[in-house]
Amino acid sequence: MRRADAAERARLNDTFAALCAIPSPFGHERACMDYVVSELQALGLESAMDGAADEAGAQCGNVLARIPGAREDGVLLCAHVDTVAVGDAIEPVVVEGGWENAREAILGADNKAAVAVLLELARRAVRDRPAVAVELLFTVSEENALAGAKAFDPAPLRSRFGYVFDHASPIGEIVMASPTYYRIDAEFRGTPAHAGIRPEDGRSAIAAAAAAVAGMRLGRVDPQTTANVSSIAGGGPSTNVVPDRCKIAAEARSLDDARVEAVASELVDRLYDAANAAECDVDVDVARLFDGYRHRRGAPQVAAAEAALRACGIEPVTIVSGGASDANALEAAGFECTNLANGTERNHQPDERVSLEALEQMLDVAFALLDAAA
């Protein structure tokens, strides 16, 4: 495996900065995807966009491109172009050896570090025929419960297996298991009344929702399972009205299917218990948004990843994760795919960062994967 040279590293960083400067919160990825497609076209590569936009709630579909290799049953590399909500503008700058946002907002290294790596790998693969064919998949709405990848049909793929670089941890980590995820939305409906004159005639939806949350086991429920309430909202601007509406959004996730179903059911029970106690009504919607997976030791794509990492002088570390990636959706669709760490730090936070070293290491690992998959 030939490591990235100085020109490739410089171009990688330039591409990364350009990508980050294009805001692309999920549902608004078109400008960033247009940039990706234009880069592929400049390399003489044809790409195809699928019809996943409506289903994924995005401005455009997923994009797939192929690069021939000495062996045609090659490897898929996948990255998502969307981010979480941006907030302020993005101004990528290098500070003490790493990329950061000069503004108080996310950088977008999740997952534009991987997008930049795939584009730079494409440049070399077009110039120097790789050992195996490469399929590059750029997805939308990953941050919206993997909506883009779930809408992608893997049937046309020719690769034996694939990888995403979408875990914010040190390069070298291989995600062997990822959780199943349930989202729970509830709306409490009480009875309005004057809070100062007839409070006894009212039924507070906010009080019912608060009691439900107070009764829930949240955080790390057990070593494999977590639960969270992400938002609670209700009432109005007048403090003299007993509030008759309140909404809650919650989630449960676990590496164990039976446990996540049990914990999700427990959260729902607390919602109904609190509504009954407060003499309120509650509407509850429960959705299983993505499925978990667990790789077996020695699986071909895991073995190839370990070989690629060692070729780069990095000792592989296998982990399990409470986070999900497009690998979950592809695995659920029957296509073997592994999530690899991308070296980013504090993803989804305004102090998000990726070091120059980690970004360049990721490129070397991607190059090595093509040899290891041969």
KAHUFEN-V675960 format. One record per pair of residues at least 24 apart in sequence whose C-alpha atoms are under 6 Angstrom apart, sorted by the first residue. I is the first residue (numbers start at 1). J is the second residue. D is the distance in whole Angstrom. If there is no record, write none. Layout:
I&J&D / I&J&D
This chain:
1&368&6 / 3&364&5 / 15&116&6 / 16&116&5 / 17&92&6 / 20&108&6 / 21&90&5 / 24&82&5 / 24&83&6 / 25&82&5 / 25&83&5 / 25&84&5 / 25&85&5 / 26&82&5 / 26&83&6 / 26&141&5 / 27&57&6 / 27&58&4 / 27&59&6 / 28&59&6 / 29&82&6 / 30&59&6 / 30&60&6 / 52&151&5 / 56&147&5 / 56&148&5 / 62&138&6 / 62&139&5 / 62&140&6 / 63&137&6 / 63&138&5 / 64&136&6 / 64&137&5 / 65&135&6 / 65&136&5 / 66&134&6 / 66&135&5 / 67&133&6 / 67&134&5 / 68&133&5 / 69&129&6 / 69&130&5 / 69&131&6 / 69&132&4 / 69&133&4 / 70&131&5 / 70&132&5 / 71&132&4 / 71&133&6 / 72&132&6 / 72&133&5 / 73&158&6 / 73&159&5 / 74&132&5 / 74&133&4 / 74&134&6 / 74&159&5 / 75&134&5 / 75&159&5 / 75&161&6 / 75&162&5 / 76&134&6 / 76&135&5 / 76&136&6 / 76&159&6 / 76&162&4 / 77&136&5 / 77&162&6 / 77&163&5 / 77&164&6 / 78&136&6 / 78&137&5 / 78&138&6 / 78&164&5 / 79&114&6 / 79&115&6 / 79&138&5 / 79&164&6 / 80&111&6 / 80&138&5 / 80&139&4 / 80&140&6 / 81&140&6 / 82&140&6 / 82&141&6 / 97&355&6 / 97&356&6 / 98&354&5 / 98&355&4 / 98&356&5 / 99&353&6 / 99&354&5 / 99&355&6 / 100&353&5 / 104&350&6 / 105&350&4 / 106&349&6 / 106&350&4 / 106&352&6 / 107&352&6 / 114&165&6 / 117&363&5 / 131&371&6 / 131&374&6 / 132&374&6 / 146&326&6 / 149&326&6 / 149&329&6 / 150&329&5 / 161&336&5 / 161&337&6 / 162&337&4 / 163&337&5 / 163&338&5 / 163&339&6 / 164&339&5 / 165&339&6 / 165&340&5 / 165&341&6 / 165&342&5 / 166&342&6 / 167&341&4 / 167&342&6 / 168&341&6 / 168&342&6 / 168&343&6 / 168&344&5 / 168&345&6 / 169&341&5 / 169&343&5 / 170&343&4 / 171&341&5 / 171&342&6 / 171&343&5 / 172&316&5 / 172&317&6 / 173&316&6 / 173&317&5 / 173&318&6 / 173&341&5 / 174&318&5 / 174&340&5 / 175&319&5 / 175&320&5 / 175&339&5 / 176&294&6 / 176&295&5 / 176&319&6 / 176&320&5 / 177&293&5 / 177&294&4 / 177&320&5 / 178&292&5 / 178&293&6 / 178&321&5 / 178&324&6 / 179&253&6 / 179&254&5 / 179&255&4 / 179&292&4 / 179&322&6 / 180&253&5 / 180&254&6 / 180&290&6 / 180&291&4 / 180&292&4 / 181&252&6 / 181&253&4 / 181&288&6 / 181&289&6 / 181&290&6 / 182&251&6 / 182&252&5 / 182&287&6 / 182&288&4 / 182&289&6 / 183&250&6 / 183&251&4 / 183&286&6 / 183&287&5 / 184&249&6 / 184&250&5 / 184&251&6 / 184&285&6 / 184&286&5 / 185&248&6 / 185&249&5 / 185&284&6 / 185&285&5 / 186&247&6 / 186&248&5 / 186&283&6 / 186&284&4 / 187&246&6 / 187&247&4 / 187&282&5 / 187&283&5 / 188&245&6 / 188&246&5 / 188&281&6 / 188&282&4 / 189&244&5 / 189&245&5 / 189&280&6 / 189&281&5 / 189&282&6 / 190&244&4 / 190&280&5 / 191&244&5 / 192&242&5 / 192&243&6 / 192&244&5 / 193&241&6 / 193&242&5 / 194&240&6 / 194&241&5 / 195&240&5 / 195&241&5 / 195&242&5 / 202&242&6 / 204&242&6 / 204&243&5 / 204&244&6 / 205&243&6 / 205&244&5 / 205&245&5 / 205&246&5 / 206&246&5 / 208&274&5 / 208&275&6 / 208&278&6 / 211&274&6 / 212&270&5 / 212&271&5 / 212&274&5 / 224&254&5 / 224&255&5 / 225&253&6 / 225&254&4 / 226&252&6 / 226&253&6 / 227&251&6 / 227&252&4 / 304&372&5 / 304&373&6 / 308&368&5 / 308&369&5 / 308&372&6
